[in-house]
Amino acid sequence: MVRKRICPKCKSMDITNDWSVANIAREFANPAFRCNKCGFTGTFFPETEE
């Protein structure tokens, strides 16, 4: 089974790593993610098995 992240705002599974300048410095401690559907950015995106 494959584990996928889910956007906590819109429930989309179209999630990518957030490589914006503001998040690069903290990437090693708390990786940030971005929803490509609604634009929500954060460090907590729940995972589910697909």
Secondary structure per residue as TSV (DSSP state, phi and psi in degrees):
chain	resnum	aa	ss	phi	psi
A	1	M	-	360.0	148.3
A	2	V	-	-104.5	133.2
A	3	R	E	-91.7	128.4
A	4	K	E	-121.9	146.6
A	5	R	E	-86.6	149.3
A	6	I	-	-123.3	135.1
A	7	C	-	-67.7	126.7
A	8	P	T	-70.4	-15.4
A	9	K	T	-90.1	-51.3
A	10	C	T	-115.4	-1.9
A	11	K	-	68.9	16.1
A	12	S	-	-74.8	153.0
A	13	M	-	-106.0	13.6
A	14	D	-	-90.3	78.2
A	15	I	E	-116.3	139.6
A	16	T	E	-132.8	164.0
A	17	N	E	-66.5	143.2
A	18	D	-	-94.2	107.0
A	19	W	-	-100.2	23.2
A	20	S	-	-65.2	156.2
A	21	V	H	-55.8	-38.2
A	22	A	H	-65.2	-25.9
A	23	N	H	-100.3	-12.3
A	24	I	H	-62.8	-41.7
A	25	A	T	-63.9	-35.6
A	26	R	T	-96.6	4.0
A	27	E	T	-55.0	-37.6
A	28	F	T	-73.9	-29.7
A	29	A	T	-87.6	-50.3
A	30	N	S	-136.1	94.7
A	31	P	-	-60.8	138.5
A	32	A	-	-104.5	150.3
A	33	F	E	-127.4	159.2
A	34	R	E	-134.7	134.9
A	35	C	E	-84.2	125.4
A	36	N	T	-78.0	-12.8
A	37	K	T	-87.3	-51.0
A	38	C	T	-109.4	-10.7
A	39	G	-	87.2	2.0
A	40	F	-	-61.6	135.3
A	41	T	E	-124.7	137.6
A	42	G	E	-176.2	178.0
A	43	T	S	-97.9	-17.0
A	44	F	-	-111.1	110.0
A	45	F	-	-128.3	111.6
A	46	P	-	-57.4	153.5
A	47	E	E	-109.9	150.5
A	48	T	E	-138.3	159.0
A	49	E	E	-93.6	133.0
A	50	E	-	-102.6	360.0
